[in-house]
Amino acid sequence: IDLHTFQPREVASVVEEYLYQALLKGYRYVRIIHGRGIGIQREIVHSILNKHPRVISFNDAPDRGATIVALKSDES
């Protein structure tokens, strides 16, 4: 998902819904594009991912403009 079109106040709910939908579809990995900027959206995204029970791990993409997330499936 690309978060560029969302305001910082919307990011948390958008990311939560995105993760919910990704898990429903059985995705094991997702990419959240937050941009490089000054890091506000990145901080919000990482805060959500740190607390989410189905997130196994996450890492910045090489350009730091996105975060790659590994999700725990129902079978795991």
N, C-alpha and C positions, 0 to 999 in steps of 0.2 A: 504494500500500500504506500502511496505517496502522500505525505502529510503536508506538502507545500500549500495546499488550498485551504487548510484548516487554521483557525486561530489557536494560539497556545491554550486557551481555556477549553477548547474542544478536544484537544489531543488525547487526554486520558480516556474519555468515553469512546472515542473513535478506535483507539488501540485495543481497549477491552473488547469491544464488539468484533473487531477484526480477528483477534485471537480466538474468541468464541466461535466465529464462523469457520475459521481455519481448522480448529479442532473438530467441529462437526463434520467437515469434509475429509478428515483424516490426514491433513497435511502434517508432515514431520518437520519441515523447515519453511520459514517465511522470511521475507525481507521487508523491513520497515524503513522507508526513505524519509529521513528527517532533515536532510541538508546539513551543510557544514557550518554556516553562519556563526553566531556567538554561542550556540550550544543549548539554548533554552529547550527546544523541542527534544533534543537528544537526552537531556537530563530528565525530562518528563517521561520519555519512553523507557529509559533505563530504570527509573524508579518503579514503574509499573511492572517491568519484567523481573526485577529483583523480588517482588512480592507475589508474583503469579505462581500458583501451585503446579501448573502444568508446563512451565518453562524449565527445560533441562539446563540450557546454557544460552548465552548470547555473546556476540563479538561484533566489534566495529568492522565494517567492510574496509578494504585497504585505503579508500579515499576518505574515510570517516564521515561520509555523507549518508550512510545507511547502517542499519544494524541487522545482522543475520541471527535468527532465533531458531533454536532446536526445541521442538515440542514433544512432550511425552504423550504417546497415543494411549487409548484405552487398554490396549493389549500389553503395554509395557508395565 
